[in-house]
Amino acid sequence: MRRFVSALVVAISLASTGCSVTSGQKTTGELVDDATIASRVKTRFAKDPTVSAMHIHVNSDKGVVSLTGTAGSETEREQAATLAASVPDVKSVQNNINVESTSSDAATKR
């Protein structure tokens, strides 16, 4: 009987740790938080007349927001970073937005 109890304790321990998050993976709460942060940033972009929400991509990883894509001007690029930084729970912003050239070809593509 004692051996059975010991085996049962070990089995329960292994089963409970099998569902835990391994190093480097996000918890469900972190995934939800990052999705919420990214959504809030995109919403602010959509409401701002100077930022094109369609051309800027937002990713959040543990509160660190990464911005990629293209902006029509340096002002738009800076405004996107400012808006992202103003969202609650954003720890930092990595602004990797490229500014399109001001040639007539670039203006017609937007």
C-alpha positions in Angstrom: 0.0 0.0 0.0 2.8 2.4 0.8 4.4 1.8 -2.6 1.0 2.5 -4.2 0.7 5.8 -2.4 4.3 6.8 -3.3 3.6 6.0 -7.0 0.4 7.9 -6.9 2.1 11.0 -5.5 4.8 10.8 -8.2 2.2 10.4 -10.9 0.2 13.4 -9.7 3.4 15.5 -9.5 4.3 14.6 -13.0 0.8 15.2 -14.3 0.6 18.7 -12.7 4.0 19.8 -14.0 3.3 18.5 -17.5 0.8 21.3 -18.0 3.2 24.0 -16.7 4.9 26.4 -19.1 8.4 25.6 -20.0 11.2 28.2 -20.1 10.7 30.8 -22.9 7.0 30.1 -23.4 4.2 32.5 -22.6 1.5 31.8 -20.1 -2.1 32.1 -21.2 -2.3 35.4 -19.2 0.7 36.8 -21.1 -0.8 35.8 -24.4 -4.1 37.6 -23.6 -2.2 40.6 -22.2 -0.1 40.9 -25.4 -3.1 40.5 -27.6 -4.9 43.2 -25.6 -2.0 45.6 -25.8 -1.6 45.1 -29.6 -5.3 45.6 -30.1 -5.3 48.8 -28.0 -2.3 50.1 -30.1 -4.1 49.4 -33.4 -7.2 51.1 -32.1 -5.3 54.2 -31.3 -3.7 54.1 -34.8 -7.2 53.8 -36.3 -8.5 56.8 -34.4 -5.5 59.0 -35.2 -5.7 60.9 -38.5 -2.0 61.1 -38.9 -1.2 57.4 -38.7 -2.1 54.8 -41.3 -3.2 51.7 -39.3 -3.3 49.7 -42.5 0.4 50.1 -43.2 1.8 49.6 -39.7 2.0 46.2 -38.1 1.9 45.8 -34.3 3.3 42.9 -32.3 3.5 42.7 -28.5 5.7 40.4 -26.5 5.5 40.6 -22.7 4.7 44.3 -23.0 7.4 45.2 -25.5 5.6 46.5 -28.6 7.3 46.1 -32.0 6.2 48.3 -34.9 6.9 47.4 -38.5 5.7 48.5 -41.9 5.8 51.8 -43.7 4.9 55.4 -42.9 4.5 58.3 -45.3 6.6 60.6 -43.2 9.0 60.8 -40.2 6.2 62.6 -38.4 3.8 59.6 -38.9 6.6 57.2 -37.8 7.2 59.2 -34.6 3.4 59.6 -33.9 3.0 55.8 -34.2 5.7 55.2 -31.6 4.2 57.9 -29.3 0.7 56.4 -29.5 2.0 52.9 -28.8 4.0 54.1 -25.8 0.9 55.7 -24.4 -1.1 52.5 -24.2 -1.4 51.0 -20.6 1.0 48.1 -19.9 3.4 48.9 -22.7 6.9 48.6 -21.3 8.8 49.8 -24.3 8.4 50.4 -28.1 10.7 49.1 -30.8 10.1 51.4 -33.8 11.1 49.5 -37.0 8.8 51.5 -39.3 10.3 52.5 -42.6 9.6 55.9 -44.0 8.5 55.7 -47.7 10.3 57.9 -50.1 8.5 61.1 -51.2 8.6 60.2 -54.9 5.4 60.2 -56.9 5.5 56.4 -57.1 5.4 56.0 -53.3 2.5 58.5 -53.0 0.4 56.6 -55.5 0.9 53.3 -53.7 -0.6 54.5 -50.4 
